[in-house]
Amino acid sequence: MNTKKILAESLEKLLIKKNLDEIQVREIVAGTSLSRKTFYRHFKDKYDLVGWYFDQICEISFGRITDDLSWEEALLHYLDIYEDKYRILKNAYASSDINGLRNYDISVTKKTYERYLAIKGADINSEIMHFAIDIASRGGTDMVIEWLINGKKMDKTKLVSLLKQTLPKDILIYID
């Protein structure tokens, strides 16, 4: 297993029990046979690690809208992972730090929309499309986080449907 995955597994174990802001790098390292020096060779800080961890989730789920899944399928797969890793992600999103997962998630979602829309032929550099992507990224991310933190009370297929219906029309015309 590679070093990044070992550190991510240690972080997962800690996130089951407590909020990301309460976790120290020394605790992450203590759950492995690695040193702090090794940690810092791979990551700037714990927020960088949680960002890498989130990238792994996104790559195998929502990020696949640029490859082989429809928008709905990719988002449902993303929510499946969120259900599976509920406690971990809930504690990761609970961070109030500016470098926390929420802002990172918005950034990754925005890049994913930009890649997807560029492939579909949209002018992602136009002012209106740039604004629409920001709205979709921020709003969608916040709604998914709220769904997660509030205990996943809404059926995920309904959540996906509502998110799609409320996408800006400039994006919706490119969603198949």
Secondary structure in CASP SS format (residue, H / E / C, confidence):
PFRMAT SS
TARGET T0000
AUTHOR 0000-0000-0000
METHOD secondary structure of the structure
MODEL  1
M C 1.00
N C 1.00
T H 1.00
K H 1.00
K H 1.00
I H 1.00
L H 1.00
A H 1.00
E H 1.00
S H 1.00
L H 1.00
E H 1.00
K H 1.00
L H 1.00
L H 1.00
I H 1.00
K H 1.00
K C 1.00
N C 1.00
L H 1.00
D H 1.00
E H 1.00
I C 1.00
Q C 1.00
V H 1.00
R H 1.00
E H 1.00
I H 1.00
V H 1.00
A H 1.00
G C 1.00
T C 1.00
S C 1.00
L C 1.00
S C 1.00
R H 1.00
K H 1.00
T H 1.00
F H 1.00
Y H 1.00
R H 1.00
H H 1.00
F C 1.00
K C 1.00
D C 1.00
K H 1.00
Y H 1.00
D H 1.00
L H 1.00
V H 1.00
G H 1.00
W H 1.00
Y H 1.00
F H 1.00
D H 1.00
Q H 1.00
I H 1.00
C H 1.00
E H 1.00
I C 1.00
S C 1.00
F H 1.00
G H 1.00
R H 1.00
I H 1.00
T H 1.00
D C 1.00
D C 1.00
L C 1.00
S C 1.00
W H 1.00
E H 1.00
E H 1.00
A H 1.00
L H 1.00
L H 1.00
H H 1.00
Y H 1.00
L H 1.00
D H 1.00
I H 1.00
Y H 1.00
E H 1.00
D H 1.00
K C 1.00
Y H 1.00
R H 1.00
I H 1.00
L H 1.00
K H 1.00
N H 1.00
A H 1.00
Y H 1.00
A C 1.00
S C 1.00
S C 1.00
D C 1.00
I C 1.00
N C 1.00
G C 1.00
L H 1.00
R H 1.00
N H 1.00
Y H 1.00
D H 1.00
I H 1.00
S H 1.00
V H 1.00
T H 1.00
K H 1.00
K H 1.00
T H 1.00
Y H 1.00
E H 1.00
R H 1.00
Y H 1.00
L H 1.00
A H 1.00
I H 1.00
K C 1.00
G C 1.00
A C 1.00
D C 1.00
I C 1.00
N C 1.00
S C 1.00
E H 1.00
I H 1.00
M H 1.00
H H 1.00
F H 1.00
A H 1.00
I H 1.00
D H 1.00
I H 1.00
A H 1.00
S H 1.00
R H 1.00
G H 1.00
G H 1.00
T H 1.00
D H 1.00
M H 1.00
V H 1.00
I H 1.00
E H 1.00
W H 1.00
L H 1.00
I H 1.00
N C 1.00
G C 1.00
K C 1.00
K C 1.00
M C 1.00
D C 1.00
K H 1.00
T H 1.00
K H 1.00
L H 1.00
V H 1.00
S H 1.00
L H 1.00
L H 1.00
K H 1.00
Q H 1.00
T C 1.00
L C 1.00
P C 1.00
K H 1.00
D H 1.00
I H 1.00
L H 1.00
I C 1.00
Y C 1.00
I C 1.00
D C 1.00
END
